[in-house]
Amino acid sequence: MPTTATRTRPDAVGVAAVDLAREAAVEVAPPGSVGEHLSATALAERLVAHTFACTAKGYRGWHWTVTVARAPRARVATVCEVDLVAGDGALLAPEWLPWSERLRPGDVGPGDVLPRVEDDERLEPGFEATGEEDVDQVAIWELGLGRHRVLSRIGREDAATRWDDGEFGPTSPAAVAAEDHCRSCGFLLPMPGVMRQVFGVCTNEWSPADGRVVSLGFGCGAHSETDVDTTPEPLPSPVLDEQVLDTVLLAEVPAGNATDDVAGAPESTEDVTAAPEATEDATDEPPEATPADAPAGPAEGADLAGGGPGAAVSGQTSDVSEANESRKEDTATSAGPEHSQ
């Protein structure tokens, strides 16, 4: 027959025993850790649980629970038990695990020793044939030489998955950004056995994976066959500061005229400057005539050997004297015999 659930009616005496429950909680709890009364819950007939807040540090969300009961036909309640119970949102310790299960890769340090695992699925007896040639050869070679167990298929698959998903796998940021991969790099040292198809060891000291197991799909900027463009950048045109330097444009001289000018040019700029001055002096104020038979002496300070300014002035004076003599002869001839007598 189906049973009908009956609701427990709270016991009035048990519900009213708040002070009794508080005294029991204060007696058990550390000083000052029992807070306000939170609730009274009927657990069974004449059995009530009183709840008090826990104010102890580090026990947020916890509360004190005091259970009181009343005997049949009794007029007072008595204390059954006092408990510290975690409520909703209470700060709890993590689930307990044996120390062998709490260890993680990297926790073993110098001097630490792990216990032997007899049924480790990653290992198998070294003398057991597996059907794979490389593995069987290793087992035969190791038989009687100290390795009683070798890596099993599960162990190899676990290692391959861990390496492939790790920092030096084909999906790492360095591999994605690389132009080429380890399978074509000269610094890759392939692993022996079946692992050589997927993994190797990097031997390039400039690579971030030096001395590490790398996937053949990994890559970095230290690949042996990659290169970068080392062409220097073009330099800009030089800047000419015209505030300091004056730009002078030189006229082009035809090739023929340039040769003639060079051949007929005076020996020195000084001669070119002194010659016109001597000609003007001879025209405006002719010097006094000297006897024709008197030799013309060199001007004072003239450099005869070098053909300097003194030689140029002396030559001009001699020319003027010869012109005056010719002028006198022409005058005498035009005057006739009378003038000559």
Buried (B, 14 or more C-beta within 10 A) or exposed (E): EEEEEEEBEBBEBBBEBBEBBBEBBBEBBEEEBBBEBBEBBBBEBBBBBBBBBBBBEEBEEBBBBBBBBBEEEEEEBEBBEBEBEEBEEEEEEEEEEEEEEEEEEEEEEEEEEEEEEEEEEBBBEBBEEBEBEEBBEBBEEBEEEEBEBBBBBEBBEBBBEEBBEBBBBBEBEBBEEBEBBBBEBEBBEBBEBBBEEBBBBBBBEEBEBBEBBBBBBBBBBBBEEBEEEEEEEEEEEEEEEEEEEEEEEEEEEEEEEEEEEEEEEEEEEEBEEBBEEBEEBBEEEEEEEBEEEEEEEEBEEBEEEEBBBBBBBBBBBEEBBEEEEEEEEEEEEEEEEEEEE
